[in-house]
Amino acid sequence: MNIQPTIKTGISVCPHDCPSTCALEVELLDERTIGRVHGAKDNSYTLGVICEKVARYAERIHHPDRLLYPLKRSGPKGSGQFTRISWEEAMAETATAFLKAEADCGSESIWPYYYAGTMGLVMRDGIERLRHAKKYSGMYGTFCITLSWTGYFAGVGKVAGVDPREMHESDLIVIWGGNPVNTQVNVMTHALKARKERGTKIACVDIYDTGTMKQADVKVLIRPGTDGALACAIMHVLFRDGHADWPYLEKLTDCPREFEAHLKTRTPEWAAKICDIPVAEIEAFAKLIGETRRSYFRIGYGFSRSRNGAVNVHAVACIPTVTGAWQHEGGGALHSNSGMYKWNKTMIEGLDRKNSSLRVIDQSRIGPALLGDPHDLAGGPPVKAMLIQNTNPASVAPDQTKVKQGLAREDLFVCVHEQFMTETAKYADIVLPATMFLEHDDVYQGGGHQHIMLGRKLVEAPGECRTNHDVICDLAKRLGAEHEGFAMSPREIIDWTLTHSKRPDLQKLDEENWIDVQPDFETSHCLNGFGHPDGKFHFRPDWVKAAYLSPKGVFGPIGGMPEFPDHWNVHEEANDEYPFRLATSPARTFLNSTFNETPSSLKREGRPTLFVHPLDLAAAGIADGDKVKVGSARGVVTLHAKAHAGQRRGVLIAESVWPNEAFEDGQGINTLTGSDQPAPAAGGTYHDNRVWLRGAA
């Protein structure tokens, strides 16, 4: 009789997607090897369900191409030619380069650069402690949240909302501008559970027929950048047909009568022309919302990645306010709960050493900044040295041609701490091998739910991989940086952060795995007031105050922003030279540039593909599967066309982010995207590109 060995299970947290932050059960085969990864059934948000890419995480953590040893560049920048060196040599050379840059050009010539390759607070944000201790240039993180959070905050006054588990009590769930089938699988877990158990209807508003839209009962397909127009037309109908909750509006909103008057001309006929949808669809959707008080608006990130993104997000957040849906269990809105955690990050980030007079550079402007744009350098020295962790700007940053040109500067020293030889790592002078999330301790928050979670070290790292914390503390010692956090272990920092944030300590978190911190019903539903000082929801936003995320104040022409929700026509609309609109939407089995090295993800996605309406293909004389070129004012990309009727004519979709090398000539999709800074607080506009399309034969 064969006796199967008992497989140990470790509890952890997915570090890759901030809204989901899934609780995990990990099969531990030995001290260095994992098997399958499962969702934790005992977590009330994850409910045992995770995405397919994380379920196969063994492919990634045990990938044969993982970086295992420090490397020094031995060929031209970008060539990927490196020689193995010791950690001592790598750290000494990095410290020497940083000290030389500081001596020659001042401390602001050094720019630590990172983003959210891990969502763990210690490993992601610890680089800020080094920045503040050494007075290096600041970094304004604009890839993801600045436009969406600004828009949501403009109305609600905080970045928090209704408990997502309340979807079980909803009669209508509106998923607007996001594709959780690809990016937040747990949203679908709860939405489909509600439909199964209580007949809840699911509505989806998006710019193409996504996996989420395919599962929706109500499908609203619009042109990119027109969400504000649709939202205004819906609210026009709500006021017109008596679905506005006037007692609620008079009590908890700022100027409902003026807002109603503003919407008089924002009719379904007006919006239909802008959005390219039938008037009847707008009327029917508005009627459904008006007659369904338990309407839950799950507001996504995708539609905010437009130059009018903040205005559009604010407009959508206004809809459940007009109907008073916030008053009901299963009603209201959620974009992110990130604002409810209120962390004390002094020890993680060294905030007690922060000097607000130092310049801050927009991370999306890395290309222009490295090429010496005076706007980005703000009167300071050129960037002469960088430490890059948790991000891959040579692939994911906009205006990729400039990014590559900047990273290729011979007078720029770059140290990249990474898990794989990414496009960015190929431009580095020193490459350091990094741990993955199962190889270190960290603490996490659920942006799209309400749990503080502990991610434990479950296996030993391969080769000579070191944690972000280890690298930062080693560099600090060599650079003469002083802060208490450099002498603490990750677990000590976690415990300090928990207790100083008035949360249970590490021992309690360790015992329970995660802690539910969802506020009470009245707070979550803003029944005692919204987050603004006056306690009101703001139909008339103060965009200067809404741009609170920006450390440099406000970007863009605030004076040109609409007074009330509207269609703000500042996005890159198609024209004669560039007759198409392109969105670079997320692929199902990639997450930005993470997972695009794993075999199963590459097999599923196939090759870089452009969704084109069949009538647009025919008009251009292009056949399904043909190689095509797509060009914007910023560059040209080659990929393959796929006939796809699930979007409006003139709209192109490229699900990404593929490695640059997967494209002809190494020109990745973000060659086409822009790095300008939209009002009111800047942000990545990845889905807002006007382009031309031609056959590549």
Beta strands, then each sheet from edge to edge (+ up, - down):
strand 1: 8-13
strand 2: 23-30
strand 3: 33-39
strand 4: 71-73
strand 5: 82-84
strand 6: 110-114
strand 7: 138-140
strand 8: 172-176
strand 9: 201-206
strand 10: 218-221
strand 11: 295-299
strand 12: 332-334
strand 13: 360-362
strand 14: 385-389
strand 15: 413-418
strand 16: 430-433
strand 17: 442-445
strand 18: 451-455
strand 19: 514-516
strand 20: 580-583
strand 21: 609-612
strand 22: 627-632
strand 23: 635-643
strand 24: 651-653
strand 25: 689-695
sheet 1: 1+ 2- 3+
sheet 2: 5+ 4- 16+ 15+ 14+ 6+
sheet 3: 7+ 13+
sheet 4: 10+ 9+ 8+ 11+ 12+
sheet 5: 17+ 18- 19+
sheet 6: 21+ 23+ 22- 25+ 20- 24-
end
